[in-house]
């Protein structure tokens, strides 16, 4: 397991030790210092625009066999760098979650009990081709008082390195340990395996990527995992719906950005709205979308492989269903518990959809592209957690904390 960076096992052990030492400092770092570091990092990202763009251009040149959606996820431009900086600044401006009182009460024994937020410690983030995750994850972990070890995808290694340099500048400017945000400097996949076994140093792993990455992490990790599974997002068009609204929402959900986890991948249409469903399918095809359809006339007939598939491309599966119950059954069978939407004017139908489905995010009359921490007022998010333990949905700074109990007595003894 040799690489230009040296022995990977020893390297990861050293990174873990340094991350733990940094986490010990961050646990009591004042909110003002973390905010100052993030504001300085946001400035550094803008100042390094030329370097980041050059690194990104090199990544794009080196990338092979990428789909257009994957290329879109990898590519940075002036606007995206500005948005990245704005996201870090928005996280800086948020209320610090550490030390916040979640609940407090008095016991008849005389004890005063408070449940307060506390950092998780060290977070390991493993992600694929989106370089902006470097900034989002680094900033959110710092805001929550955590140290973080970042392992980005090989496609974005140069871009991620340039962004990481800016984050470290922010840490140094605020007098915080540079080891608070570390980046694995090798693309050797052995480093991922080492991260998954660093239970002595890493408190939680956050995988952000496709089924193979998340599956590997869940199978091999010896630390807790916040799983960000595939975004197999569905939209159900009910029989009672505003046709123009439905058309606009579905087109936005599919075509705004096809490479994000909130892009809709399957359209379900009540059979009583078949005429509207066909208009939506026709509009999707006119926009360049390959529609694999059942019960509707699309680009090609749908097959079993089209259900439950994350395309991340200008493709979508579409199906007529007899009623809302059938739509719910389809989503339960083929969904990934990420994000589902119902388009309807019927309150009872919406209530049923919300009650009987348990995906992390459920929407009514809104595009699935809103499945994003920034759109939820979190500034940014590491990912959309699809599991049911601890964190669920957008994982922002608050979700990157645990809690502890602070108990105060007055010489109180237990009888």
N, C-alpha and C positions, 0 to 999 in steps of 0.2 A: 504494500500500500504506500508506495512512494510517489511523490509529486514534487514539482519545483518548490513547493512551500515546505518540504521536509516530510517527516513521518506524520501521517494524518492522525493516527491515534494520539500521539503526543501533542500534536497541534490542537486537537479538539479538547483534550484534557486541560491544556493551558488556557484556552479560550474560556472553558467552563470555570476554572478557578478565578480568572480575572473578572468574569461576569458576576460571579457570586460576591467577590469583594466589592465591585461597583454597586451591586444591589444593596449591600449592607449600608452603603453611604446614601443611596437614593431613598432608602426607607425613611430617613429623617431629614431629607433635603427640603428646605422651605419651598412653598409653592412659587414664590417670586423668582427663585433661582431657576426652577424648571421652565417657567414662562420666559425668562430672559434667554435661556439656552435655545428654546424653540423659535423665538423671534429672531435671534441671531442666525439660526439655521435657515430660516425662511429667507433672510437677506442673502445668505451665502449661496443658496440655490439660484437665486436670480443673478448674483454676481458671477456664478460659474456657468451661465447659460451656454457660452461658446464651447467650453470644455465638455459639458453634458451632451450638447448636440453633436460634437465631433465623436465622442465615445459611442453615441447612439448610431451614428452613421456607420461606424466600424462594425457594430453589432449587426446592423441590417445587411451590410455587405457580406458578412461572414455567415449569415443565416441561410440555410438551404431547406427546400421542401416545406416551406411555410405556406399555409393557406392565407388568403387575403385577410381573414379575420384575425389570424395569429399575428400577421404583420402589423395590423392595426393596433393590436394590444402592445406590441413591442415598440412601435414608432413614437418618438417624441418630437414636438415642434415647440415654437415659442409660446403658443397658447397653452399647451399642456404643461410646460415648465412653469408658466405663471400660475396655472391652476394648482400645481403641486405645491408651490410656495404659498399660495393662498390657503391651501388645506392645512399646511403646517401652522400658519399664523392663526387659523381658526381654532385649531387644537390648543394653541397657546392661550387663546382668549377664554377658553372654557373654564368653568369653575373646577378647581382641583378636587378630584374625588377622594384623595387620601385623607383620612381623618374625619370624613363626613359621617354624621350620626344617622344611621339607618333607622334605629328605633331606640327608645329608652323607656324604662319603667321602674317602679318601686315594688319591692317585695315586702310582705308583712314582717319578715325577719329584720327589716331595717336596711337591707341592701339596696343600693341604687345601681341599676344595670344599664349599660349602654352597649349597643352593637354598632361598631364603627368600621368603616372601610379601611383596608390595609393592602399594600401591594402583594402581588402573587410571588414576586421574587425575581426569577430569571425565566424569560420566555424565549422559546426557540421558534422561529418562523421559517417555514420551508415553502417556497413559492416558485412559480414557473415564470413565464415570459414577460410579465408586466413590471417594468422597472419602477413605476411610481409606487409600488407596494413598499419599496425600500424606504421612501420618505414617510408614507402613511404609518407603516408598522413601527419604524423607529420613533416617530413622534408620539404615537399613541402609548407605546410602552413607557417612554420617558414620562409622559404626563401622569401615568398611573403609578409612577415610582418604581418601575421595573427596569432591570437591565435586559437587553435583548441580544440574541445571536441570530443574525440574518443569513439565510442560505438561499440566494436567488437562483434562477434557472441559468443554464449555460448560455442560452441565446442572448440574455441581457447582462452578461457579466461586466462588460465595460461600462455600460450605462449605470448599473447599480453601484459600481465602484466610484464613479464620479459623484453620484448623489450622496453616497455614504460619506465621502470626503467632506461635503458641505455640512452634513449633520454633525460630524466630529468637530468641525470648526465652531459650530454653535455651542457644543459642550465645553470646549476649551475657553471660548469667550466668556462663559458664565462661571468658569472655575469648577466645572463638574468633571468627574473622571471620564476620560476618553473611552474607557472600556465599557461604559454604560450602553453604547451602541456598537456592537462588533459585527463584522461581515466576514463570513467564511471565504477566504481568498482563493479557493480552488474549485474547479468545476468537476473534480473527481467525485463520482457518486458514493464512494466509500465514506465521504464526510457526512452524508445523510445518515448512513447506518450508524456512524459514531454518535451523531446527535441524538438518535432515537434511544441510545443506551446510556446517555449521560444523566442518569437519575440522581446522581450525587449533586449535580449542579443545576440542571434544568428542571423547573417546576411544572411547566406545561408546554406542549408542542402545538403549534397552529399550522396545519398544512393548507395551502391554498393552491389548488390546481385540479387536474383531471382525476378520473376514477382510479387510474393506476397509481398515481402518487398518494392519494388519500388512502387507498386500500393498503398500500405498503406501510404507511405510517401507522394506521390502525392495527395492522397485524404485528408489527415489529416493535412499536414503541413501548418502553418500560416506564413512561411517565404519562400523566393524563393528556388527552388530546381534545382540542376544540376542532371538530371536523367541519371543514368547509367543502361539502360534497358538490357534485355537479349541479348546475342550475337548469334542471329539466323543468322549465316553467310552463304552466298551462294558462290559457284564457278560455273561459266558457262563456259563450254568447247565448243568453237566455232568450226565450220567445218574446218576452216583454222588454224591449230595449229601444233606445233611440238609435235609429240606423246610422245616422251621420256620426254620432259619438262613437259607436262601435267600430265603424270604419277607421276613424282617426286614431283611436286607441290601439287597435291591432296593428296598423301600419307603423305607428311609433314604436310599439313594443318589439316588433321584428326588425325594423330597418334603421332605427336611429343609430345604434351601434350593435352589430351582430356578435361581436366578440366578447361581450361582457356576460357575467353569469345571470343577469336579470333579463336577458333577451328571451322573448317567448319562443318556445320550441314546438309547442303543440296547440292547435286551435280546435276547440270542441264547440259545435253549434247545435242548438236544439232543432230537431227536425221541423218544427213549426216555423222556424226562421230560416229555412233552407234557401229561400230566394236571397235573403240578406247574406247568408253565408257564402253563396256563389259570388255575389258582388264583392265581398271581401277577398275571396280567393282570386278573382279576376284582377282586383287592384294590387294584390301582392305580386302576382305574376307580371303585371305591367310595370311594377317597380323593380323587377329583376329577381324576384324570389322564386326558387324552385319549390313548388307545392306538391307534396306527396299526399294524395287525397283518397278518402273513402266516403262514398255517398255524395261527393261533390266532384266537379270536373276540374282537375288540377293539371300540373305538368306531367305527372305520372301517377299510376295507382299506388296507394300506400301498401306496404308489406308489414309483417309483424316486426321487422327490424326497425321500422320507422317510429314505433311507439317507444317512449322511454329513451330517446336518443338526444344527446346534447350536440347539436350541429355546430354552434358557434360560427355560423356562416349564413349566407342568403338562402337558407332552406328552412322549411317548416312542414310539419305533419298536420293534417286537417281531417276532421271526422265529424259526420253527423251522428248525433246521439238522440235516443228517443225522449229523454227527459233529464232533469237535473240529477236524479239519482244515478243515472248511467254515467253522467259526467264525473260525479264524485267517485264512483267505482273505478272509472278509468284512471283518474288521478291517483287514487290509492294504490292501484296496481303498478302504474308505470312512473309515478313521480319520484322525486328525490327529496321531498319535504323542504324544498327551498322557497319558492314563491308561486302562488296561484292567484288568478283574478277572475271575478265574475262581472260581467257587464249586464246590468238589469235595472229596470225601473220598479221591480217587485221587491218590496222590503222583506217579505216572507221568504222569498227565494234567496236573497242575500243572507238573511239570518241562518237559513238552513246550510248554506255553503260554508259560512263562517263556523258554525257549530260542529259540522260533521267532518271537516278537514282539519288537520293538525300540522300543516306546514309552518315553517318559521314565520312566513309573511303571507298574509291574505289581504287582497285588495278588492275594493268594489269600485267599478267605473273609473279605473285609473290604470295606466300603463305599468307593466311589470318592470320597466326600466327604472322605476323609482325604488327598486330594491337596492338601496345604496345608503351607506351611513351618512354621507353628506346631505342627502335628501331627507334624512330622518333628524337632521339638526345635530348630528354627532361630529360634524367637521370632516370626518373620514372614518374608515373602518378597516380593520385587518382583513375581514372577510365576513361572510354570512354563515354563521354556525348553524348546521342543520341537525345537530344532535339535540338532546333534551336535558343535558346536565350542565349546570352552572350558567353558561352563556348560550344564548339562542338568538338567531337573527343577526343583525349588524353587531359586530364586536368592536365597540368603541372603548374609550379610556375607562369608563365605569365598569364595563364587563371584564376588564383586565385587572380587577381587584378582587380580593376575598374579603373576609371580615374577621374581627376578633371581638371579644367581650371585655369591656372595662367595667369592673365591679368595685364599688366603693362602700365601705362600711364605716362604723364608728366604734371600733373595739368590738364588733359584732361576733358572737360565737354561736355555734350551732348546738341546740339543746340535745 
